[in-house]
């Protein structure tokens, strides 16, 4: 990977993380599948399409969404509302 591809990968990881956090804060009260599942599925789709440019972008975006909900993954929460004790945008919940 050259420097430009690494920067693009990091930017899309950050975009995925930010969108995941926005979904956690504003949609965390909904009874839906946790978004780490969506991040994992997006990452798998990116792995399947890795020969194309969109594959790397999807992998980076999926990693960002997955990491934004890492705590729910560690506790194997698949479905339900998030527990929002306090407003914490940049944390990993």
C-alpha positions, 0 to 999 in steps of 0.5 A: 500500500502506498501512502495515499491508500493508507490515508484513504483507508484511515479516513474511511475508518474514521467515517465509519466510526463516526457514523457508528457513534452517531447511530449509537447516540441517536438510535441507541434507544431502538430495539434493533440489531447492534451495529457491530453486526452491520460493521462485520457484514460490511467488512465481509462484503469488502473482503469479497470485493477486495480486488476492486477499489470499493472493496478496500473502502468497504473494509475500512468503513466496516472496521470503523462501524465495528469498532464503534460498538466494540463493547457490545461485541465483547459482551455478545449483545446481538439484539436490543437497545443500547444502555445509555448512562451518559452522553459519550460520543467518542467512547467505545460502547 
